[in-house]
Amino acid sequence: MNLSNITTYQAGAAQASMHRLLQKVSDDILKPYGISKMQWMVIGTALDAGDTGIRISDLAETLGTTISYITTTINYLVARDILIRVSNKKDSRSKLVTVNPNYKNRCKEIESALRIGLRSYIYSHINQIDFETYMKVLYQLQQIGRQFAD
């Protein structure tokens, strides 16, 4: 395939198709855990923030979504005892969210299931060098996107 002649609509269709596939496969893998791919990204980002937690606004920015969407998602995950709200010692006006310590082992299980599932359904069909290039480009595009958001 000669990628130098690809049209913008062909590239867009390929991106949209891949996004839908990743969404479906991820949601299917996550279904037994009762969470969606976006909820998993919220949980994982809070997990990465550690026990100190992450501000809701920072979570929304990291995931490229709105504060209202993140707030709704957090409320749902707090009600399920997956996330907890903690006081922000630096700013008493805001709250931080972190993963409930009782859910951290479940996070390891979910990460493993997703990693194995995505590798077997999708990424096993791509050689290691191409996959690493794909991830490198994704991170570069993410950085460009953050520059436009500022």
C-alpha positions as CSV (number, residue, x, y, z in Angstrom):
1,M,0.0,0.0,0.0
2,N,1.4,3.4,-1.0
3,L,0.6,5.7,1.9
4,S,1.9,8.8,0.2
5,N,-1.3,8.9,-2.0
6,I,-3.8,8.2,0.8
7,T,-6.6,10.8,0.9
8,T,-7.7,12.5,4.1
9,Y,-11.1,10.7,4.0
10,Q,-9.4,7.4,3.6
11,A,-7.1,8.1,6.6
12,G,-10.1,9.3,8.6
13,A,-12.1,6.2,7.7
14,A,-9.2,3.9,8.8
15,Q,-8.8,5.8,12.1
16,A,-12.6,5.7,12.8
17,S,-12.8,2.0,11.9
18,M,-9.8,1.1,14.2
19,H,-11.2,3.2,17.0
20,R,-14.5,1.4,16.8
21,L,-12.8,-2.0,16.7
22,L,-10.6,-1.2,19.8
23,Q,-13.7,0.2,21.6
24,K,-15.7,-3.0,20.9
25,V,-12.9,-5.5,21.8
26,S,-12.0,-3.5,24.9
27,D,-15.7,-3.3,26.0
28,D,-16.2,-7.0,25.4
29,I,-13.1,-7.8,27.5
30,L,-14.2,-5.4,30.3
31,K,-17.9,-6.6,30.3
32,P,-17.3,-9.2,33.0
33,Y,-15.9,-6.5,35.3
34,G,-18.9,-4.2,34.8
35,I,-16.9,-1.3,33.4
36,S,-16.5,0.4,30.0
37,K,-13.2,1.3,28.3
38,M,-13.6,4.9,29.2
39,Q,-14.3,4.0,32.9
40,W,-11.2,1.8,32.8
41,M,-9.2,4.8,31.5
42,V,-10.5,6.9,34.4
43,I,-9.7,4.2,36.9
44,G,-6.2,3.6,35.4
45,T,-5.4,7.3,35.3
46,A,-6.4,7.6,39.0
47,L,-4.3,4.6,39.7
48,D,-1.3,6.2,38.1
49,A,-1.8,9.2,40.3
50,G,-1.2,7.1,43.3
51,D,-2.6,7.4,46.8
52,T,-2.5,11.2,46.7
53,G,-5.1,11.2,44.0
54,I,-5.8,13.4,41.0
55,R,-7.9,16.5,40.5
56,I,-11.0,16.0,38.4
57,S,-9.9,18.8,36.1
58,D,-6.5,17.2,35.6
59,L,-8.3,13.8,34.9
60,A,-10.5,15.4,32.3
61,E,-7.5,17.1,30.6
62,T,-5.5,13.9,30.6
63,L,-8.3,12.0,29.0
64,G,-9.3,14.8,26.6
65,T,-12.9,15.0,27.8
66,T,-15.1,17.4,29.7
67,I,-15.3,17.9,33.4
68,S,-19.0,17.1,33.4
69,Y,-18.4,13.8,31.8
70,I,-15.6,12.9,34.2
71,T,-17.7,14.0,37.2
72,T,-20.6,11.7,36.1
73,T,-18.1,8.8,35.6
74,I,-16.5,9.4,38.9
75,N,-19.8,9.6,40.7
76,Y,-20.7,6.2,39.2
77,L,-17.3,4.7,40.1
78,V,-17.5,6.1,43.7
79,A,-20.9,4.6,44.1
80,R,-19.5,1.2,43.1
81,D,-16.6,1.6,45.6
82,I,-14.0,1.6,42.8
83,L,-12.8,5.2,43.3
84,I,-12.8,7.3,46.5
85,R,-12.7,11.1,46.9
86,V,-10.0,12.5,49.2
87,S,-9.3,15.9,50.5
88,N,-6.9,18.1,48.5
89,K,-4.4,19.3,51.1
90,K,-3.1,21.9,48.7
91,D,-6.5,23.4,47.8
92,S,-9.4,22.8,50.2
93,R,-11.9,23.9,47.4
94,S,-11.2,20.9,45.3
95,K,-11.3,17.1,45.8
96,L,-9.0,14.5,44.5
97,V,-10.0,11.0,43.4
98,T,-8.0,7.8,43.8
99,V,-8.5,4.1,43.5
100,N,-10.1,2.4,46.5
101,P,-7.3,0.3,48.0
102,N,-9.7,-2.6,48.1
103,Y,-9.9,-2.4,44.3
104,K,-6.2,-2.3,43.4
105,N,-5.8,-6.1,43.0
106,R,-8.8,-6.0,40.7
107,C,-7.0,-3.4,38.6
108,K,-4.1,-5.7,38.1
109,E,-6.5,-8.4,37.0
110,I,-8.3,-6.1,34.6
111,E,-5.0,-4.8,33.1
112,S,-3.9,-8.3,32.5
113,A,-7.1,-9.4,30.9
114,L,-7.1,-6.3,28.6
115,R,-3.4,-6.8,27.7
116,I,-3.9,-10.5,26.9
117,G,-7.2,-9.9,25.1
118,L,-6.0,-7.0,22.9
119,R,-2.8,-8.8,22.1
120,S,-4.6,-11.9,21.0
121,Y,-7.5,-10.3,19.1
122,I,-5.7,-7.4,17.5
123,Y,-2.0,-6.8,18.1
124,S,-0.8,-10.3,17.5
125,H,-1.4,-9.5,13.8
126,I,1.2,-6.7,13.8
127,N,4.9,-7.3,14.1
128,Q,6.6,-5.8,17.2
129,I,8.5,-3.1,15.4
130,D,5.3,-1.8,13.7
131,F,3.5,-1.9,17.0
132,E,6.2,0.1,18.7
133,T,6.1,2.6,15.8
134,Y,2.3,2.8,16.1
135,M,2.5,3.5,19.8
136,K,5.3,6.1,19.4
137,V,3.2,8.0,16.7
138,L,0.1,7.8,19.0
139,Y,2.0,9.5,21.8
140,Q,3.5,12.1,19.5
141,L,0.0,12.9,18.2
142,Q,-1.3,13.1,21.7
143,Q,1.3,15.7,22.6
144,I,0.4,17.7,19.5
145,G,-3.3,17.5,20.5
146,R,-2.4,18.8,24.0
147,Q,-0.7,21.8,22.4
148,F,-3.8,22.7,20.5
149,A,-6.0,22.3,23.6
150,D,-3.9,24.9,25.5
